[in-house]
Structures are given as structure tokens and as C-alpha cells.
Amino acid sequence: MAKPHLEPGTVLDGFLIGELVHQGGMARLWSVSKPGIDVPLLMKAPILAEGEDPAAIVSFEMEQMIVPRLSGVHVPKFFAAGDFAVHPYIVVERIAGTSLYARLPELPLPYEEVAEIGVAVAVALEDIHRQHVIHLDVKPSNILFRPSGEAVLVDYGLSRHMQLPDLMQEEFRLPYGTAPYMAPEQLLGVRHDPRSDLFALGVLLYFFSTGRRPFGESARIAGMKRRLWRDPVPPRRLRQDYPPWLQEAVLRCLEVEPAWRYPTAAQLAFELSHRGQMKLTARSERTKRDSFWTVQKRRFNPDLKKDWTRRAAATPLPSAPIIVVALDLSEEAKSINDALREVAARSLVTLPSARLACVNVLKQHYIKIDTTLDDQGHNKHVNQLVALQHWAQPLNAGAGQITYHVFEALDPASAILAYASQNRADQILIGARQSSLMRSILGSVSAKVASEAECTVTIVRPPRQRIAQAADASPAQEKESADVQPARPRTIEPVT
């Protein structure tokens, strides 16, 4: 089915597309309306054109999972979402106010106003944290204010819901976020600490009260990682009239170690609301950065990094394994995929807490130039994503129990192995095709996965292959073949 092209006047699922409100790097925002809904609406749709970053698709998946689960005045009200099979979108209320981004030409703002902004944003963060969501992209353009004064947090494409799969971390090794606002632990791949949002809020408060960003504008990983050991210039060195209470709050938010920051956004809001009673420490009077030796000690101290990494990696329980199902979505593999579905269904019955990660690899060419669109102009990544969802539909798994991942790689086996290793999978289910000249020369994907995987590998053969092999068998062999279950797997344990 051809995907509709969004433009003013287009009708999609009953929503009339109006003006283009904003075009970002990964998505567009459209003004929309629908009969029966009397509030202003916005439709967010990912950009699926040639050459677009697959992270845009995964990020949009995350937003579609998270936004419907949020409620309250600090988030935009959710109205509808569109399936990737037709056209992906999210429709939410259009907040009447403007974002903090519009205030940048006015910086630095008065200290009292900065504190009021800090209180409002901290209250909003506390609200979404209580709903199990960490925003992970707090910045001026993602903060709006209602006419009634409440801060509203928007754009949840990089967020983490603690009760849902974290697709961004599973599929991408590089940290995603807005460089000046990313917390040190985010640069190391830690995405589960709500205090990362407090660090970003500290960056915003520093910027809005001094007119300078504490860690500069660098978007290079090497430059960004300096914040793992280098503290910012104290605001009182930049502005002599800087209030000690505001410096205390800002520098505490910007501590390298999350444990040294405010434990919750609610406590930060309380401190800024009662600044006359704030307990001041040596932070409040500092005018110099940490000494050279202090910085070097922090830079070459591996304990903090090890601790963050250890806390980021949760060991899966035996009763709740992560099972990677590697699927070839070509037409020739249909019988194999049917057999894989049978084995996956049995796994879900015997291990109801198991998590299935359905993966597919878009094989790239060594010489030929690869494109992101097929002959009909459809995004290949989205096509495979929809096919994976269609494959898993008969499993009737619980919400969040199955996730879908599409990779691009020259070597499919290596991509599957890397994904399983990075996500500490307990088992890989993969199909094996019939023997062929190509397989005998180049080797099979399943053979490489079985020989190199760090976890248990179950190789599944399609029933038709066994029936064909039994066609010339003796009567006794024929009876034995007839008793074989349709999708009997061969399991290979890792060598220890």
C-alpha cells in the first residue's frame, strides 16, 4: 500500500493536515484538526526520505510507546497514533505557549526569573519521573509553558520508560542527545538514572543566568567527555553579583557523580522555592575551577565509570531470558519463519516472562551503492519493521514483551552476533536453509552464529525440508518422519 504524502489539505485517519509548524532533523510538526475534537492539535511525523538516519525511526517508535502512557498538565495530551504500515504519526494537543528557546536572545535573564523557571521545570520532571519516564533530552526547545504557568515537557524520542524496552540503547551504541545538555553518565551509555535530567536542568539554569553554556558547544564525543572530569567555571567568576543560593543549586546539579546531585527533582524544586533557607556549602562561594591535580585524579579514576557501567547492565533472571529471533524476511524463507514462530510460541508458554527481540538485517553491498528506498519509494527500514510486526502478531504476546529491530550490515551473521552480545541475550533462534552451492562456498549465517555465539543457539529447520528428505526413505523411516513435530529445533550450547 502506498504511503500518503503529507501536505496541507491531506486527510490521514480523519485528521486534516494544516500548516507545517516546524521541521526538525528527524520529524515534522503539522497543525491538524478533526471533527469532534475542539482543541488545537499537532501531528508529529518522522522524516522517511532517502538517506535518513534509522535512529529517527527507532526514536519515533520510542515516542509512540511512551507518550500514550503519560498524563497530567506537564505533558501534551495524547490523541492518536498512526501505524508504520500506513504512515507513522502522533497527534497531541498543541500547547498555546512558546518554548524557552524563544528566550535565548534575552539571556542572561534576571536571577529570580531563572529560579522560577528552575522550579517549574523541576516540578514537571518530578511528575514524569513518578510516571517511570526519564526524559534524557531536557533543553530549551523541549520546554513550553502553559498560559496557567505549568512547564510542559515535549519530545520523548530519546526518553527511557523504566517499564518498557529501551530500543535506543538496544540498537545504537553511540549516545544520543543534545551535546551541551548531556549528563556524563549518558556519554557512557547509562540511560536509567533520573538524575541525568537534573544535570541537563543545571546546564539550562547556568546558561540562562550567565549567557554561557558550562561545557561549551562541542558535539564531538571527545570534547563532550571532558565533562567526565572537568568542572565548569563557577558562575560567580563570570558575574560578581551571582547569588550564592543559585550557584549552590546550579553546581550541585552539575556534579559529575549522580549521587552528589539532588536525589530528586522535587528536592531541587523545594530548594529553589525556599532559597532563603537553602543550606549553602563551599560550592556557593567558589570562584575558581578544581585544581589540576583534582581534575587528573578524577580523570584517571576508573571507579566512577565502572560503577555507572555496572549499574547500567542488569543481569537477566533465568525465568526471564532475552531471546533473539533472527528472521530472514525474503519470500523464500516463509516456511522457516513459520517454524521459528512455532518455537518462539513454545518459549513464551514455558517462560511467560521471556522477552523476544525480533531482528532482521538489511544486507548491504560491498561495491553497489545502497539506497534507503525500494522501487516503489517506500523506506526499506520501515518495510522490514512492519514485516517483523506482522510475523509476531499471531504470538499474542503481552505489551512490551516483543521488540523489533532492523540493522544494516555487510555481514548479517556478525550483526546478529554483535546485537546478541551487546544486549546479553540468553538464546538466539535462527533458521537454517536447505543446502546450496552458494552456502557450500560462502558458508551459512546460521552456522557462523552457532559457532561464534556467546549464548545458546537454537537452529530451526522448516518442516517441508524434512518431508522432502523423507520422500525416498524406507517404510520404517517414513513412519519415523511422520511422527516428527513440524518445527523441531536443534539447540547448540556455547562452549565454556
C-alpha positions in Angstrom: 0.0 0.0 0.0 1.4 3.4 -1.0 2.1 5.7 2.0 0.3 9.1 1.9 2.4 12.1 1.2 1.7 14.7 3.9 1.0 18.2 2.8 -1.7 20.9 3.6 -5.1 19.5 2.7 -4.2 15.8 3.1 -6.6 13.8 5.2 -5.0 11.0 7.3 -7.1 8.8 9.5 -9.7 11.6 9.7 -7.1 14.3 10.6 -7.0 17.3 8.1 -3.4 18.4 7.6 -2.9 22.2 8.0 0.3 24.3 8.0 3.8 23.0 8.6 4.7 24.3 12.0 8.2 23.0 12.4 10.7 20.8 10.6 13.5 19.3 12.7 16.3 16.9 11.9 14.1 13.7 12.5 10.5 14.8 12.2 8.0 17.4 11.0 5.2 19.0 13.1 1.9 19.8 11.3 -1.1 21.7 12.5 -4.1 19.3 12.2 -7.8 19.2 13.0 -10.5 16.6 13.3 -14.3 16.8 13.7 -15.3 16.2 17.3 -12.0 17.4 18.7 -12.3 21.1 19.7 -8.7 21.7 20.9 -5.7 22.8 18.8 -3.8 19.7 17.6 -0.3 18.9 16.4 0.7 15.9 14.3 4.3 14.7 14.5 5.5 12.5 11.7 9.1 11.1 11.2 11.1 12.0 8.1 11.4 8.8 6.0 13.2 10.2 2.9 16.2 8.7 1.2 19.3 8.7 3.3 17.6 9.5 6.6 19.2 8.1 9.8 17.5 4.9 11.0 17.7 6.4 14.5 14.8 8.7 13.5 12.6 5.6 13.1 13.6 4.0 16.3 13.3 7.3 18.2 9.8 7.7 16.8 8.9 4.2 18.0 10.0 5.1 21.5 7.8 8.2 21.4 4.8 6.2 20.2 5.3 3.8 23.1 5.9 6.4 25.8 3.5 9.4 25.1 0.2 7.4 25.3 1.3 6.3 28.8 1.9 9.8 30.2 -0.8 12.1 31.7 -1.1 15.3 33.5 -0.5 19.0 32.8 3.2 18.7 32.4 2.9 16.6 29.2 0.9 17.3 26.0 -2.3 15.3 25.9 -2.2 12.3 23.5 -5.0 11.8 21.0 -3.9 9.3 18.3 -1.0 7.4 16.7 -0.5 6.0 13.2 0.8 2.6 12.3 4.1 2.3 10.4 2.2 0.1 7.8 0.3 3.2 6.6 2.1 6.3 7.9 3.6 6.7 11.4 2.4 9.8 13.4 1.5 11.0 16.8 -1.3 13.5 17.4 -1.1 15.6 20.6 -2.6 18.8 21.9 -0.9 22.0 20.7 0.3 23.9 23.7 -0.6 27.6 23.4 2.6 28.9 24.9 6.1 29.2 23.3 9.2 27.2 24.2 12.1 28.5 26.3 14.1 28.5 23.0 12.5 31.8 22.2 14.1 33.4 25.2 17.7 32.8 24.1 18.1 36.4 22.7 17.3 37.8 26.1 20.0 36.0 28.0 21.1 36.3 30.7 17.8 36.5 32.5 17.2 38.0 36.0 18.2 35.6 38.7 14.7 35.4 40.3 13.2 34.6 36.9 15.8 31.8 36.3 14.9 30.4 39.7 11.2 30.4 38.8 11.9 28.6 35.6 14.0 26.1 37.5 11.1 25.4 39.9 8.6 24.9 37.1 10.8 22.6 35.1 11.8 20.6 38.2 8.2 20.1 39.1 7.5 18.8 35.5 10.4 16.5 35.7 9.3 15.1 39.1 5.9 14.4 37.5 7.2 12.3 34.6 9.8 10.6 36.8 6.9 9.4 39.0 5.4 8.0 35.8 8.6 5.9 35.3 9.9 8.2 32.5 13.4 9.8 32.2 13.3 12.5 29.5 17.1 12.5 28.6 16.8 15.5 26.3 15.9 18.4 28.5 16.8 21.6 26.6 15.1 25.0 26.0 13.3 23.9 22.8 11.7 20.9 24.6 10.2 23.0 27.4 7.0 25.0 26.9 4.8 26.9 29.4 1.0 26.8 29.5 -0.9 30.1 30.0 -1.6 28.9 33.5 2.2 28.7 34.2 2.9 25.0 34.3 6.0 23.8 32.4 5.3 21.2 29.7 8.0 18.7 28.5 7.8 17.6 24.9 9.7 15.3 22.5 10.1 11.9 24.1 12.0 10.3 21.2 15.2 9.9 23.3 13.4 9.1 26.6 13.5 6.0 28.7 10.5 4.3 30.2 11.6 2.1 33.0 8.8 -0.4 32.4 9.3 -0.6 28.6 12.1 -1.9 26.3 14.8 0.7 25.7 15.1 0.5 21.9 17.6 3.3 21.6 20.1 1.6 23.8 19.5 -1.8 22.3 20.0 -0.7 18.7 22.6 2.0 18.9 26.0 2.1 20.6 26.6 5.9 20.2 24.9 8.1 22.9 22.0 10.1 21.5 21.1 13.5 22.9 21.8 17.2 22.7 25.5 17.7 23.2 25.6 20.7 25.6 23.0 19.2 27.9 24.0 15.5 28.1 25.0 14.2 31.6 28.4 12.4 31.9 26.8 9.0 32.5 24.8 9.4 29.3 28.0 9.6 27.4 28.9 6.1 28.9 25.6 4.6 27.8 23.7 4.9 31.1 20.1 5.7 30.4 18.3 4.7 33.6 19.1 7.5 36.1 16.5 10.3 36.6 19.3 12.5 37.9 20.6 12.8 34.3 17.6 15.1 33.8 18.8 17.2 36.8 22.2 17.6 35.2 20.6 18.9 32.0 18.4 21.3 34.0 21.6 22.5 35.7 23.1 23.3 32.3 20.0 25.2 31.3 20.0 27.2 34.6 23.7 28.0 34.2 23.1 29.1 30.6 20.0 31.2 31.3 21.7 33.0 34.3 25.1 33.7 32.7 24.6 33.6 29.0 27.2 30.9 28.6 26.9 27.2 28.4 29.0 25.5 31.1 30.6 22.9 28.8 30.7 24.8 25.5 29.1 23.8 22.2 31.2 20.8 21.2 29.3 18.0 19.6 32.3 15.7 19.3 32.4 12.7 21.7 36.0 13.5 22.7 35.0 17.1 23.6 31.8 16.1 25.3 33.6 13.5 27.5 35.7 16.3 29.1 32.7 16.8 31.5 33.5 13.4 33.0 36.4 15.0 34.8 36.4 18.8 34.1 34.1 21.1 36.2 32.6 24.3 34.7 33.8 27.8 35.5 31.8 28.8 38.7 29.1 31.4 37.7 30.3 33.8 40.4 33.6 34.1 38.4 31.5 35.2 35.4 29.1 37.5 37.2 30.2 39.0 40.6 26.6 39.6 41.7 25.7 36.0 41.1 23.6 34.8 44.2 25.3 32.2 46.3 22.0 30.2 46.6 21.7 30.0 42.8 25.3 28.9 42.4 24.7 26.3 45.1 21.8 24.8 43.2 23.3 25.0 39.8 26.7 23.5 40.7 25.0 20.7 42.7 23.0 19.8 39.6 26.2 19.8 37.5 28.1 17.3 39.7 29.9 14.6 37.7 28.7 11.8 40.0 24.9 11.4 40.0 25.0 10.6 43.8 26.3 14.1 44.5 23.4 15.8 42.8 19.9 16.4 44.2 18.4 13.0 44.8 15.1 14.1 43.2 13.7 16.9 41.1 11.2 17.5 43.9 14.0 18.4 46.3 15.6 20.8 43.7 12.2 22.5 43.3 11.8 22.8 47.0 15.3 24.3 47.5 14.7 26.9 44.7 11.3 27.7 46.2 12.8 28.3 49.7 16.1 29.8 48.7 16.2 31.9 51.8 16.5 28.7 53.8 18.8 26.8 51.4 21.8 25.2 53.1 24.9 26.6 51.5 28.2 24.7 51.1 31.6 25.7 49.7 30.0 25.4 46.3 28.1 28.6 46.8 31.2 30.8 47.2 33.6 29.2 44.6 35.2 31.5 42.0 37.8 29.0 40.7 37.6 25.7 39.0 39.1 22.5 40.5 42.8 22.3 40.6 44.9 20.5 38.0 45.6 17.6 40.4 42.0 17.2 41.4 41.0 17.1 37.7 43.7 14.5 36.9 42.7 12.3 39.8 39.1 12.4 38.6 40.1 11.8 35.0 42.1 8.6 35.7 39.8 7.2 38.4 38.0 4.3 36.8 35.8 3.6 39.8 33.0 6.1 38.8 32.9 4.7 35.2 32.9 1.1 36.4 30.1 1.8 38.8 27.9 3.5 36.2 28.5 0.6 33.7 27.8 -2.0 36.4 24.5 -0.3 37.3 23.6 0.0 33.7 23.8 -3.7 33.0 21.1 -5.6 34.7 21.6 -9.4 34.8 18.6 -11.2 33.3 16.8 -13.7 35.5 16.8 -17.3 34.4 13.0 -17.2 34.3 13.0 -14.1 32.2 15.5 -14.6 29.4 16.2 -12.4 26.4 15.6 -14.4 23.3 16.8 -13.0 19.9 14.8 -14.3 16.9 16.8 -13.7 13.7 14.4 -13.6 10.8 15.1 -13.6 7.0 12.1 -11.7 5.6 12.6 -12.8 2.0 9.8 -14.8 0.3 12.0 -18.0 0.2 12.2 -18.0 3.9 8.5 -18.2 4.7 8.5 -21.8 5.8 11.5 -21.2 8.0 9.8 -18.2 9.6 6.6 -20.2 10.3 8.8 -22.8 12.0 10.6 -20.1 14.0 7.2 -18.7 15.2 6.2 -22.2 16.5 9.4 -22.4 18.5 9.0 -18.9 19.8 5.4 -19.6 20.8 6.6 -22.6 22.9 9.2 -20.4 24.6 6.6 -17.9 25.6 4.4 -20.6 27.0 7.1 -22.2 29.1 8.7 -18.9 30.0 5.9 -16.3 30.2 8.4 -13.6 31.4 10.7 -14.1 28.4 11.5 -11.2 26.2 11.6 -11.7 22.4 13.8 -9.4 20.3 12.9 -9.9 16.6 15.8 -8.8 14.4 16.3 -8.5 10.7 19.4 -7.5 8.8 19.3 -5.4 5.6 22.3 -6.8 3.8 24.5 -4.1 2.3 26.7 -4.5 -0.8 30.5 -4.2 -0.9 30.5 -2.3 -4.3 27.0 -1.4 -5.2 25.6 1.8 -3.7 22.8 1.0 -1.3 19.6 3.1 -1.1 17.1 3.5 1.8 14.1 3.4 -0.5 12.7 0.5 -2.6 11.5 0.6 -6.2 8.1 1.9 -5.0 9.7 4.7 -3.0 9.0 3.1 0.4 11.5 3.2 3.2 13.2 -0.2 3.4 13.8 0.0 7.1 10.1 0.7 7.8 9.0 -2.1 5.4 11.1 -4.6 7.3 9.9 -3.2 10.6 6.3 -3.7 9.6 7.1 -7.2 8.3 8.6 -8.2 11.7 5.5 -6.9 13.5 3.3 -8.9 11.1 5.3 -12.0 11.8 4.9 -11.7 15.6 1.2 -10.8 15.5 0.0 -14.5 15.9 2.1 -14.9 19.1 -0.4 -12.6 21.0 2.4 -11.6 23.5 1.9 -9.1 26.3 2.6 -5.4 25.9 6.3 -4.7 25.7 7.2 -8.4 25.6 8.3 -8.3 21.9 10.5 -5.6 20.3 11.6 -5.2 16.7 15.0 -4.2 15.3 16.3 -3.7 11.8 20.0 -3.3 11.1 22.1 -2.6 8.0 25.3 -4.6 7.7 27.6 -6.2 5.2 27.7 -9.4 7.2 24.3 -10.4 8.7 25.8 -13.1 11.0 28.2 -10.6 12.5 25.4 -8.1 13.0 23.3 -10.7 14.8 26.2 -11.8 17.0 27.0 -8.2 17.9 23.4 -7.5 18.8 23.1 -10.6 21.0 26.4 -9.9 22.8 25.7 -6.2 23.4 22.3 -7.0 24.8 23.4 -10.0 26.8 20.9 -12.3 25.1 20.4 -15.8 26.6 19.3 -17.5 23.4 19.3 -17.0 19.7 16.6 -18.6 17.5 17.6 -18.7 13.8 16.5 -20.7 10.8 18.6 -22.9 8.5 18.0 -23.0 4.8 18.5 -26.0 2.5 21.9 -26.8 1.2 23.0 -25.0 -1.9 26.1 -24.3 -3.9 26.3 -20.7 -2.5 26.1 -22.0 1.1 28.8 -24.5 0.5 31.1 -21.8 -0.9 30.4 -18.9 1.4 29.1 -20.7 4.5 25.7 -20.1 6.1 24.6 -17.4 8.5 23.2 -19.9 11.0 26.5 -21.9 11.0 28.5 -18.8 11.8 26.1 -17.7 14.5 26.0 -21.2 16.1 29.8 -21.4 16.1 30.6 -18.0 17.5 27.7 -17.0 19.7 28.3 -16.5 23.4 24.8 -17.8 24.3 22.7 -20.8 23.4 21.7 -21.1 19.8 18.6 -22.9 18.5 18.7 -23.7 14.8 15.2 -24.3 13.3 14.6 -26.2 10.0 11.4 -25.9 8.1 9.1 -28.9 8.1 9.0 -29.1 4.2 12.6 -29.8 4.1 12.3 -32.8 6.4 9.3 -34.1 4.5 11.3 -33.8 1.2 14.2 -35.7 2.7 11.9 -38.4 3.9 10.3 -39.0 0.4 12.8 -41.7 -0.5 13.1 -43.2 2.9 12.2 -46.8 3.8 8.7 -47.6 5.4 10.2 -47.6 8.8 12.0 -44.3 8.2 8.8 -42.9 6.7 6.9 -43.7 9.9 9.6 -42.0 12.0 9.5 -38.9 9.8 5.7 -38.7 10.1 6.0 -38.6 13.9 8.4 -35.6 13.8 6.8 -32.3 15.1 6.6 -29.6 12.4 9.4 -27.4 13.8 11.8 -29.4 15.9 14.8 -27.2 16.7 18.4 -28.2 17.1 19.9 -26.5 20.1 23.6 -25.7 20.4 25.0 -24.7 23.8 28.0 -22.3 23.9 31.4 -23.9 24.7 32.7 -22.8 28.1 
